[in-house]
Amino acid sequence: MKHTALRSYRAVRWLTSRLEAAEASMRRRPDGGDISITTVIIWVAAVTGALVIAGTIAAVIAKYNGNLSGI
């Protein structure tokens, strides 16, 4: 039980120091977390394109699954 309490204390102390460092960084650079609309559009387009390609591959495999079994 003593070791569990010590580990918990160390974890809380580490987490507190990380949060304090992140907060100090946010104070130095208040605009550091802003994402431009262009970045969001590019990410949405990339994810949509990947899903379309994956869906097309799945549809082709499902359609020709019987024909591909002999390969």
BANUSE-394171 format. One record per residue (C-alpha): residue in one letter; residue number from 1; x, y, z. Coordinates in steps of 0.001 Angstrom, whole numbers, always signed. Each point is the difference from the previous one (the first is absolute). Example, Ala and Ser with C-alpha at 12.3 -4.5 7.8 and 13.67 -1.06 7.14 Angstrom:
<mikols>
@code A&pos 1&east +12300&north -4500&up +7800
@code S&pos 2&east +1370&north +3440&up -660
</mikols>
This chain:
<mikols>
@code M&pos 1&east +0&north +0&up +0
@code K&pos 2&east +2879&north +2310&up +774
@code H&pos 3&east +1463&north -414&up -3492
@code T&pos 4&east -3345&north +690&up -1669
@code A&pos 5&east -361&north +3271&up +1867
@code L&pos 6&east +3542&north +1013&up -920
@code R&pos 7&east -559&north -827&up -3675
@code S&pos 8&east -3278&north +1913&up -8
@code Y&pos 9&east +1695&north +2997&up +1587
@code R&pos 10&east +2779&north -85&up -2612
@code A&pos 11&east -2510&north -283&up -2835
@code V&pos 12&east -2044&north +2932&up +1296
@code R&pos 13&east +3161&north +2051&up +472
@code W&pos 14&east +1186&north -793&up -3536
@code L&pos 15&east -3407&north +807&up -1472
@code T&pos 16&east -175&north +3260&up +1933
@code S&pos 17&east +3408&north +1075&up -1263
@code R&pos 18&east -986&north -850&up -3583
@code L&pos 19&east -3211&north +2013&up +292
@code E&pos 20&east +1874&north +2956&up +1473
@code A&pos 21&east +2536&north -120&up -2846
@code A&pos 22&east -2796&north -144&up -2582
@code E&pos 23&east -1760&north +2918&up +1665
@code A&pos 24&east +3204&north +2054&up -9
@code S&pos 25&east +484&north -800&up -3678
@code M&pos 26&east -3558&north +1103&up -743
@code R&pos 27&east +616&north +3287&up +1793
@code R&pos 28&east +3122&north +647&up -2083
@code R&pos 29&east -1718&north -877&up -3285
@code P&pos 30&east -3746&north +649&up +306
@code D&pos 31&east -635&north -612&up -3712
@code G&pos 32&east +1918&north -3293&up -126
@code G&pos 33&east -3104&north -2181&up -189
@code D&pos 34&east -1817&north +1780&up -2797
@code I&pos 35&east -664&north -2058&up -3115
@code S&pos 36&east -669&north +1745&up -3256
@code I&pos 37&east -3105&north -864&up -2003
@code T&pos 38&east +2227&north -1060&up -2898
@code T&pos 39&east +1602&north -2681&up +2160
@code V&pos 40&east -3403&north -1306&up +1028
@code I&pos 41&east -1176&north -114&up -3623
@code I&pos 42&east +3131&north -1897&up -1057
@code W&pos 43&east -391&north -2547&up +2818
@code V&pos 44&east -3685&north -554&up -761
@code A&pos 45&east +771&north -470&up -3691
@code A&pos 46&east +2820&north -2440&up +764
@code V&pos 47&east -2119&north -2100&up +2367
@code T&pos 48&east -2936&north +16&up -2420
@code G&pos 49&east +2258&north -1050&up -2859
@code A&pos 50&east +1482&north -2824&up +2053
@code L&pos 51&east -3486&north -1239&up +936
@code V&pos 52&east -1140&north +127&up -3630
@code I&pos 53&east +3048&north -1965&up -1136
@code A&pos 54&east -448&north -2571&up +2772
@code G&pos 55&east -3694&north -341&up -844
@code T&pos 56&east +772&north -484&up -3687
@code I&pos 57&east +2567&north -2682&up +772
@code A&pos 58&east -2455&north -1762&up +2331
@code A&pos 59&east -2737&north +138&up -2655
@code V&pos 60&east +2292&north -1421&up -2689
@code I&pos 61&east +1187&north -2784&up +2288
@code A&pos 62&east -3584&north -833&up +989
@code K&pos 63&east -1088&north -61&up -3642
@code Y&pos 64&east +2829&north -2174&up -1272
@code N&pos 65&east +559&north -2057&up +3141
@code G&pos 66&east -1040&north -3271&up -1668
@code N&pos 67&east +2199&north +629&up -3026
@code L&pos 68&east +3050&north +850&up +2102
@code S&pos 69&east -152&north -3119&up +2147
@code G&pos 70&east +1951&north -2069&up -2558
@code I&pos 71&east +2997&north +2326&up -102
</mikols>
